[in-house]
Amino acid sequence: MAKDSRPKSAAVRRGSKGPQVGSGGRGKRKLAGRGPTPKAEDRVYHKAHRKKQLAERAQAKQAARPRTRGSGRGAEDVVAGRNAVLEALTARIPAEQLLVATDIDTDRRVREALQHCAEQGIRVKEVSRRQLDSTTGDAVHQGLALTLHPYEYAEVADLLDEVIADAQAGRLQHPPLLVACDSITDPRNLGAIIRAAAAFGAHGVIVPERRSAQVTATAWKTSAGAAARLPVARAKNLTQAIKHAQQAGCFAIGLDGGGEMTLPGLKLADEPLVVVVGSEGRGLSRLVAETVDATVSIPMTEAAESLNASMAVGVTLYEIAVLRQGVQR
């Protein structure tokens, strides 16, 4: 009888064709297949994977970009795009340098921007588009970006001391007048407030360090250059800054739709004043409203529910200027 040469460990299948040698389980992994097909973005050879990597890198750069103004360069300190850069240079916003893509397609705006830089002594530097993407936070820069000098804020105590000293020495035509911004988060609103303050004889503007718009490129442009002429002080705590002004002899009035006083004929107009304006939606914060000496409302028709913060400041400062000049109406 012939000896069976089949491996003892192998299983034997029996079918219509007789006994067959099995694999003994050794081919189980092959029979299982490769599993579900990976997503396109997880396949290293697929273009979707590269796109995912680029998106993750851009997100990481955005998260790492410094947010504190004045202590590092963020996207707020950069003007991107040909029209925006030209407008900023025309407004003579204090700029550090103009970044130009090495492969830029020159047009009228680029030539005018370069001319402004030559006239204002602003450095021009050629960089790659990748560098421009990084500097502008991946904004649409069109090959042109303007980096700004961080705004130099005044200290609240220094601003008050200087204004009070000028008043006591007779160097001011009218009593001290300051504007304080409570929760103004739109830089365009802040720029317009600075512009109105400069136009109607205010001696400075106070903004909080947190939860408030700062003097960025947008605020510079909206102020139409007033931010270069009028000091802006930054307060760690706005309520304490108002109390400091009160201790220095100023009255603080808060603009409020339901104010206890009305603006026309304001009795405090001839006194040293701090005019506090709140956000358009919420108005004055609770602590600020409790700190001011009086709240003042601006009479309006029933058709108007409220005024934009910068408009309210402009109307208020105009009325104070008129009363201080003794104009008869």
C-alpha positions in Angstrom: 0.0 0.0 0.0 1.5 3.3 -1.0 2.3 5.8 1.7 0.2 9.0 1.8 2.4 12.0 1.0 -0.1 14.7 2.1 0.9 16.9 5.1 -0.7 15.7 8.3 -1.6 19.2 9.4 -3.6 19.9 6.2 -7.3 19.8 6.2 -9.0 17.5 3.7 -12.0 18.7 1.7 -14.3 16.2 0.2 -16.2 17.1 -2.9 -17.6 15.6 -6.0 -14.1 15.2 -7.4 -12.8 13.4 -4.3 -10.5 14.5 -1.5 -8.5 17.8 -2.0 -5.6 19.2 -0.1 -6.5 22.5 1.8 -4.2 25.3 3.0 -4.6 24.5 6.7 -5.5 28.2 7.3 -2.3 29.6 5.8 -4.1 31.6 3.1 -6.7 33.1 5.5 -5.1 36.7 5.2 -5.3 36.6 1.5 -8.9 35.6 1.6 -9.8 38.5 3.9 -8.9 41.1 1.3 -7.5 44.6 1.9 -10.4 46.1 3.8 -12.3 49.3 2.9 -10.8 51.7 0.4 -9.1 54.7 2.2 -10.4 58.2 1.7 -8.8 60.2 -1.1 -7.3 62.6 1.3 -5.6 59.7 3.2 -3.9 58.3 0.1 -0.4 59.8 -0.1 -0.3 59.7 -3.9 -3.7 61.5 -4.3 -3.9 65.3 -4.9 -6.5 65.5 -2.2 -3.9 64.4 0.4 -1.6 67.3 -0.7 -4.5 69.7 -0.4 -5.3 68.5 3.1 -1.7 69.0 4.1 -1.6 72.5 2.8 -4.9 73.3 4.6 -3.5 72.0 7.9 -0.3 74.0 7.5 -2.2 77.2 6.8 -4.4 76.5 9.9 -1.3 75.9 12.0 0.3 79.2 10.8 -2.9 81.1 11.6 -3.0 79.7 15.1 0.6 80.5 15.7 0.4 84.1 14.4 0.6 86.6 17.3 -2.6 88.2 18.3 -1.4 90.9 20.6 -1.0 94.2 18.8 2.2 96.0 19.3 4.1 92.9 20.5 4.5 91.2 17.2 3.2 91.4 13.6 -0.2 90.0 12.9 -2.5 90.2 9.9 -3.9 93.4 11.4 -0.6 95.1 10.9 -0.5 94.3 7.2 -2.4 95.9 4.3 -2.9 93.5 1.4 -4.1 94.1 -2.1 -3.3 96.7 -4.7 -6.2 99.1 -4.1 -5.9 98.8 -0.3 -2.1 99.4 -0.4 -2.5 102.4 -2.6 -5.2 103.9 -0.4 -3.1 103.4 2.7 -0.1 105.0 1.2 -2.2 107.9 0.0 -3.5 108.4 3.6 0.1 108.3 4.7 -0.4 105.5 7.2 3.0 105.0 8.9 4.4 102.0 7.0 7.5 100.0 7.5 8.0 98.5 4.1 6.3 97.5 0.8 6.5 93.9 -0.1 6.4 93.2 -3.9 6.2 89.8 -5.5 9.2 89.0 -7.7 6.9 88.0 -10.6 4.4 90.8 -10.2 2.5 92.1 -13.3 3.0 95.8 -13.0 0.0 98.2 -13.5 -0.8 101.8 -12.6 -1.6 101.0 -9.0 1.8 99.3 -8.5 3.6 102.2 -10.1 1.8 104.7 -7.9 2.5 102.7 -4.8 6.2 102.6 -5.6 6.1 106.4 -6.2 4.5 107.0 -2.8 7.2 104.8 -1.2 9.9 106.8 -2.8 8.4 110.1 -1.7 7.7 108.9 1.9 11.0 107.0 2.4 9.4 103.6 2.7 11.6 100.6 2.0 10.6 98.3 -0.9 11.4 94.6 -0.8 10.9 91.9 -3.4 9.7 88.6 -1.9 8.3 85.3 -3.2 4.5 84.8 -3.3 4.9 82.2 -0.6 6.3 84.8 1.7 3.5 87.1 0.8 1.0 84.4 1.6 2.6 83.9 5.0 2.9 87.6 5.9 -0.7 88.4 4.9 -2.3 85.4 6.5 -3.2 83.9 3.1 -5.2 87.1 2.1 -5.7 88.1 -1.5 -2.7 90.3 -1.9 -2.3 90.5 -5.7 1.5 90.5 -5.3 1.5 93.6 -3.1 1.4 94.1 0.7 2.3 96.9 3.1 3.6 96.2 6.6 2.9 98.8 9.2 4.8 100.0 12.3 3.0 98.8 15.4 1.0 101.7 16.8 2.6 103.4 19.8 -0.2 103.8 22.4 0.1 106.3 25.2 -0.3 105.4 28.9 -3.6 106.6 30.4 -1.9 108.2 33.4 0.6 110.0 31.1 -2.2 111.3 28.8 -4.2 112.6 31.8 -1.2 114.2 33.4 -0.2 115.9 30.2 -3.6 117.2 29.4 -4.3 118.4 33.0 -0.8 120.1 33.1 -1.5 121.9 29.7 -4.9 123.1 31.1 -3.4 124.4 34.3 -0.6 126.2 32.3 -3.2 127.8 30.0 -1.9 126.0 26.9 -5.4 124.7 26.1 -8.1 126.9 24.6 -10.8 124.8 26.3 -11.0 122.5 29.3 -9.7 118.9 28.8 -11.9 116.7 26.7 -11.3 112.9 26.2 -13.3 110.2 24.5 -13.4 106.7 26.0 -14.5 103.6 24.0 -16.4 100.9 25.8 -16.7 97.6 23.8 -16.2 99.2 20.4 -15.1 96.2 18.4 -15.2 97.4 14.8 -11.9 99.1 13.8 -13.8 101.2 11.3 -16.0 102.6 14.1 -12.9 103.3 16.2 -11.2 105.1 13.2 -14.3 107.2 12.7 -14.4 108.0 16.5 -10.7 109.1 16.4 -11.5 111.3 13.3 -14.5 112.9 15.1 -12.5 113.5 18.3 -9.7 115.2 16.3 -12.2 117.3 14.4 -14.0 118.7 17.4 -11.1 119.5 19.7 -10.8 116.4 21.9 -7.3 115.9 23.4 -7.2 112.1 23.3 -9.0 108.7 23.0 -8.9 105.8 25.5 -9.5 102.2 24.4 -9.4 99.0 26.6 -6.7 96.4 25.9 -9.2 93.5 25.7 -12.5 93.0 23.8 -12.0 96.2 21.9 -10.9 97.3 18.5 -7.3 98.6 18.3 -5.5 101.0 16.1 -4.9 98.7 13.1 -4.6 99.4 9.4 -8.4 99.6 9.0 -8.7 102.1 11.9 -5.8 104.1 10.5 -7.4 104.4 7.1 -10.8 105.3 8.5 -9.4 108.0 10.7 -8.1 109.7 7.6 -4.7 110.4 9.3 -6.2 111.7 12.6 -4.6 108.7 14.4 -1.2 110.3 13.7 -2.3 113.6 15.3 -4.4 112.5 18.3 -2.9 110.4 21.1 -4.7 107.1 21.8 -4.1 105.5 25.2 -4.7 101.9 26.0 -6.2 101.0 29.4 -5.9 97.6 31.1 -9.2 98.4 32.9 -11.5 101.0 31.4 -13.5 101.5 34.6 -10.3 102.2 36.6 -9.2 104.6 33.8 -12.4 106.5 34.2 -12.0 106.7 37.9 -8.5 107.9 37.5 -9.8 110.7 35.3 -12.4 111.6 37.8 -9.8 111.8 40.5 -7.9 114.2 38.3 -10.9 116.5 38.2 -12.8 115.3 35.1 -16.5 114.6 34.9 -17.4 111.4 33.1 -20.6 111.3 31.0 -21.8 108.1 29.3 -23.9 108.2 26.1 -27.1 106.3 26.6 -30.5 106.3 24.8 -32.3 106.5 28.1 -29.9 109.0 29.8 -30.9 111.1 32.7 -29.7 114.3 30.9 -30.2 115.4 27.3 -27.4 116.6 25.1 -28.7 120.0 24.0 -27.5 122.7 26.4 -25.4 120.2 28.4 -24.6 121.8 31.7 -21.3 120.0 32.0 -20.0 121.2 28.7 -17.6 123.7 30.2 -16.1 121.2 32.6 -13.2 118.9 32.0 -14.9 115.9 30.4 -14.5 112.3 29.5 -17.2 111.2 27.0 -17.8 107.5 27.2 -19.4 105.7 24.2 -20.6 102.1 24.3 -21.2 99.5 21.5 -24.1 100.1 19.2 -25.9 97.0 20.2 -25.3 96.7 24.0 -24.5 100.3 24.9 -22.4 100.9 28.1 -21.3 98.0 30.1 -22.8 97.7 33.6 -19.6 98.7 35.6 -19.0 101.7 33.3 -22.6 102.9 33.5 -22.3 102.7 37.3 -19.0 104.6 37.3 -19.9 107.7 35.1 -21.2 110.8 36.8 -24.1 111.1 34.4 -25.7 109.4 31.4 -26.6 111.6 28.4 -29.1 110.9 25.6 -29.3 112.4 22.1 -32.8 113.4 21.1 -33.9 111.7 17.9 -37.1 111.3 15.9 -39.1 108.1 16.4 -38.0 106.9 13.0 -34.4 106.4 14.2 -33.9 103.7 16.9 -30.2 104.5 17.6 -27.1 106.1 16.2 -23.9 104.4 15.1 -21.2 104.9 17.9 -19.0 107.1 15.8 -22.0 109.3 14.8 -23.1 109.6 18.4 -19.6 110.7 19.4 -19.5 113.2 16.5 -22.9 114.7 17.4 -21.9 114.9 21.1 -18.5 116.5 20.5 -20.1 119.0 18.1 -22.6 120.1 20.7 -19.9 120.4 23.4 -17.7 122.5 21.0 -20.7 124.8 20.2 -21.5 125.3 23.9 -17.8 126.0 24.8 -17.5 128.6 22.1 -20.7 130.3 23.4 -22.4 130.3 20.0 -26.0 131.5 20.2 -28.5 129.4 18.3 
